[in-house]
Amino acid sequence: MRFQIGLLLFPNLTQLDMTGPYEVFTKFPDSDVHLVWKSLDPVTAGGGMQLLPNMTFTDCPQLDLICVPGGAGMNALLNDAETLDFVRRQAAEARYVTSVCTGSLVLGAAGLLQGKRATSHWMSHEMLAAFGCTPVNERVVVDDNVITGGGVTAGIDFALTVAGEVLGAEAARKIQLGMEYDPKPPYDAGSPERADPAMVAAVREGAAARQSEREAAVQEAAGRLGRA
C-alpha cells in the first residue's frame, strides 16, 4: 500500500508553510502527495501565488498523514464546519496528524489537541491553550502521532522530523542533504527571544488586526467545543 499524504489548501494560506513540507514529502518512496481543498479551483495564497488542488474533500482517500498549514486565511477555518469535519474524519484513521505554523489552531478547533503538547507561530502560540493544549515553545513538537511545527520556515524542520519518524533517520538525512538544507541566516532576528524588543513590538503592531480577528475566532471555536 502506498503512503498517502494530504496537505490542506485554503485561500490566503502562507505558501511556504505548505511548499516547504511538500518538497520533503515528495521525496518519500512509494507515496502519493495530495493538495486538498473543497474544490479543484485554484487557490490564491498570501502574496498572490496560485496553487492548484488535485483532490477534493469528497474524493480524498484515507490519508496516512494529514498536514494543515497556516496563514491569515486559517482564521476562517476555525469555525468552518466542512473543513473541520474533513480534518476530524481524516485524523481519526491517519497514522500522523500534523500541522505547520497556525495550522495547529485548526487541529485544535477540530478537537484534536485536547491533552496534547503542540507548537505554532510565536504570535499565536498561547492561543493553543484555549483548545486544552499545552503550548510548547519549540521548533517541532512530537506528541504521540501528533506532530506540529512552528512558524513558516519551521515547516522544513517539521517535515524532516516526520521523515525520520516514517522512514528512519538515515533516509531523513539523505533528504536533508539532497535539499542542501543547511540554514545560516544573515541576521539573528528569527525569534522574538533574539530579535530587538522594539522590532518585536512593531511586528506585533503590524499584525494586530489579524491577531484580534484570530483570537475572536479561537474563542468561538473553543466555545463550540465547550472550552470557553
N, C-alpha and C positions, 0 to 999 in steps of 0.2 A: 504494500500500500504506500502511495506517495504521501509525503508530509505536506499538509495543506496549511498555508499561511494566509491570513487575511488582514489587510491594512485598511482601516476605515478612512474614507474620504468624506469631506464635507466642505461647504463654502467657507472661505476665509480661514482655512487651516494654515498653520505655519508649515510650508512645504518641506523644510529641512527636517522637521520632526518625523516626517514620513519618508522622505527620499534618502536620508542617512541610513536608517534601518533597512530600507528597501535594497540599497546597494549591498549590504551584508547578506540579507536573506536570499537574494538571487544567487548567491554562491553556495547555498545549501544543496547537496546532492539529492536527487530523487524527490524534489519538492516542487510545488506549484505556489506562486505568489499571486494573490488576488487583490485588486484595488476595488473596494466595495462601497457602494452608496445606494441610495434609494432608486436611482435610475442610471442609465448609461450616458446621460447627458454630461458634457464637460463640466468640470468643477473649477471654479476660479479660486486659487489660493491667495492668501495675503500677498500683496505685491503684484498680483496680476497674472502669475503663471497659470496656464491652463493644464489641468490634469484630467485624464480620461479613465473613468471607472471601466473595469472589464467584467464586473459581476454586480448584480443587484442583491438586495437583502433576500428577495424571494428565491433567486436562483443559486445563491451561495451554498456550496456544500458544507457539511460539518467540518469546521476548522480544527486543526490540531493546535494552532496558535492564532489568537486574535490580538491585534495591536491597535490601540486608539491613540493617535497623535493629538497634539494640542493646537493652540492658536486662538485668536479672538473669536472665531466662529463657533468654538465649542460652548460658549455661553448659551447659545440657543439649544444645544443638545441636552442640557441638564434637565430640561423638562419636556423633551420631545419623546413622547411615548413610543413612536415607531422605532426610533433609533435605540432607545433604552431596551425595548423588548428584544430587538435583534441582538444587541450585545449580551444581554442576560441569557438568551436562548443559546447562543453560541458558547458562552462561557461555561454553561452547565456541563458540556461534554468535552470541552477543549482540554488539552494537556497543559497549556500555558495561557494565562490571562495576563495581558501586558499593556503597557502604555508608555508614552513619552510625553514629557512636559505636562501641561494641564490636562492631557487626556486622562490622567489618573482621577480627576474630578468627575469625568463621565463614568468611569468604573464605580466611583463612589455613589453617584446618583442612581446607578443601576443596582445598588445594594450589594456590591461585590467586594467592598473593602472593610466591612464591619469586622473588628477584631484583628485587622491586618496592619502591618507596617508598610508604609509607602512613601514615595517622594513625588515632587512636582517642581515646576518652575519656582524660583525663590520668591517671586512676588505673590504667588498663590499658595505657597506651601502650607500655611496654617489653616487654610480653608478645608483641608482634608479632615481635620478633626470633627467637622460637622457631620461627617458620614461614619463616625465611630471608628475612625482610622487613626493610628499613631503616626504623625508626620516625622520623617527621619531625614535629616539634612545630609544626604549622601548623593553621590552621582548616580548610583544604581542601587536599588534595594530589592533583595530577593526574599520573599516570604512564602514558603511552600511553592505553589505553582503560580503565584502572582509575582510578576517582575515589573518594576516601574523604573523609568529613567527620569532624570532631572530635565532642566530646560534645554530645548533646541539641540545644541551640539552634543549634549549627553546622549542623544539617540544612537550615536555610533558606539559609545561605550556600552550602552544598554544592549544593542544588537550583538556585539561581540560576547557579552556575558551570556546572552541567550544561546549563541553559537556554542559556547563552552558547555552549557547545560545539555544541549541537544546532541552535539557532535563530539564533544570532548575538547580538552584544552589544546591539544596539538592541532586539530583542524581549525579551531578559532584563531590560533596564532598564525597559521598559514593564510587565512583570510585577511587578517590584520596586515601581514607583510605584503600581500598582493595589492592591498589598497594603499600601501605606504602610509598607514595611519600612525604618525609619529609627531603629534602636535607639539609645537614650540611657539606659542603665540607671541607676537611682538610686544604686547602690553600685558601687564599683570593686573588686569581690571575685570576679570571674568566672573567674579563673585562679589556679593555685597560685603563679604568679610574682608576682601583685599582692595576693593575699589575705594576711592576717596569718598567720605561720607556725603560731601556736597553733591557729588556725582550721583550717588545712590538716591539722594533726595530728589534730584532733578529728574531722574529716570522714573521714579515713583510718581512724581507730579505729572509727568507726561502721559502716564498710563492710568491716571486717577479715574477718568470716566469709565473706561473699560473695566477696571477693577471693582468699581462701585456696582456696575451692572452685574458683574460676575458674583459678587457677594450676595446680592439680592436673589439671583438665580440659584445659588447654592442653598440659601436659606429656604427657598421654596421647595427645592428638591429634597432637602433634609426633612422638611415638614411632612412631605408626602410619605417619607419612609418612617415617620414617627419619631424623628430625632431632633426636631426643632426645640 
